[in-house]
Every structure is written in C-alpha cells, then in structure tokens.
Amino acid sequence: MIEQHQPIELHYWPTPNGWKISIMLEELGVPYEVHYVNIGKGEQFRPEFLKIAPNNRMPAIIDPEGPGGEPISLFESGAILQYLGRKFGTFYPQDERQRVEVEQWLFWQMGGLGPMAGQAHHFRQYAPEKLPYAIERYTNEVNRLYGVMNRRLADRDFLAGDYSIADIASIGWVKPYERQGQDLNDFPHLKRWFETIMARPAVQRGLAVGEEKRGNIAEDKEAQKVLFGQRAS
C-alpha cells in the first residue's frame, strides 16, 4: 500500500466515469472513503457537491493531504486520474515521451470513446422514441472507435505500452459493449485487452464499489427526468 495517512474522499456513483476512480484507488492501494452521489435522485445538484464539482457531474475527490499538506478538491475523471498518477508516481510515467503516450489515449477516451459510447447507450436504451438514424450513428461510431483500439493493441499489451491511467479510463466504457451494439469477437486484440484488465483483482474491486446501488435507469422514469434534458436553469 502506498502511504496516505488520511483517506481520500471519493464522491461517486457506479458508472463508467465513477469506476475510473474507484479502480485507480484500488490499484494504488491507498485508503479512501466513498460518498455516494445518487445521480438518479438529483444529489449531484446539492450545493455542497457543487462546491467541489461545479459541472454537477461525478466523480470528484477531496484529498485532505493535497499539495503542501493542504486539502484539495478535483472534478473531471481524467484530471483526477492525472493527479493521482502524479501524486503516487504510478500508472502515469514521469518520462515525457511515455507520459505523452498515456495522455494521448487518456484524452482520446475523454473526448471520443466515453461521449460516443454514452450517446449509444442513450439512444439504444433510454430515448423515449427510437430514432434509427441516431442509433445507427452512435453505434457505428463506437464500432469505429473499437476498431481504433483493436489496431492499437495489435502489437502491445496496453494502450500506451505499459498498464496506465489510459487503460483504467477506458475499461469501464468497454465493459457494457453489448449495450453499445458491439461484439468483442469482431475485435480480437481488444477482446484480449479487455479480458486481461477485467481479470485484475483491483479492477474487480473497483467495479464492485456500490454495484448494489445501480438500479435500472432504463425502467426508472423519474431518474430519467433528472438525468436527461437538463438546462442551465
């Protein structure tokens, strides 16, 4: 276990973005305590949460032992992964060339895989009206992105060479591949990567955090009202 005297506060709900941080903390072996943010009940809009996550999205963390020994709060899962990787010197290389490799694939997940898979989930599972164009558009884009990963993984074990925060960021968005209309058998290198990472004990522990609380948003109309169609007001 890496030394950390006080537990990190993880503000979390069990989703692909939340899993990034629970997996990272499990991989690091540092103490943390979970503060659940039930996004189906609108807890992400509470004033105390908005103080640390102004975009009203989880995950967020509070590290009581931040830079200079002072507490620090962070939102945005990619930024949290970078912070934890720098602080504990693990899964995020210090060498500039190696770090750039990791960052490319981390930002690829943040800007591509996550948003596109999320839209595929929405139009395939949650949209009140089945829109064939939207379903085809996002299902095909996820398929393209899986192809990018498959080619990348043809000659290396992990996205940036060694296991890193880029893999940790991506695994939760590949886990629900069936809901995205994908078949991993079409992507043999991606399938090997997926099975390798899913076999890691820390990944299994991270994915299990709060699993019993997930519920089924596809059948929860009240939760859908909270989650979808938000405006500035």
PyMOL commands that set and color helices and strands:
alter all, ss='L'
color gray80, all
select helices_A, chain A and resi 16-28+39-41+43-45+47-50+67-69+77-88+96-126+132-155+165-174+177-180+184-186+188-198+201-208+211-213+217-219+221-227
alter helices_A, ss='H'
color red, helices_A
select strands_A, chain A and resi 8-12+32-36+60-63+72-75
alter strands_A, ss='S'
color yellow, strands_A
deselect
rebuild
show_as cartoon
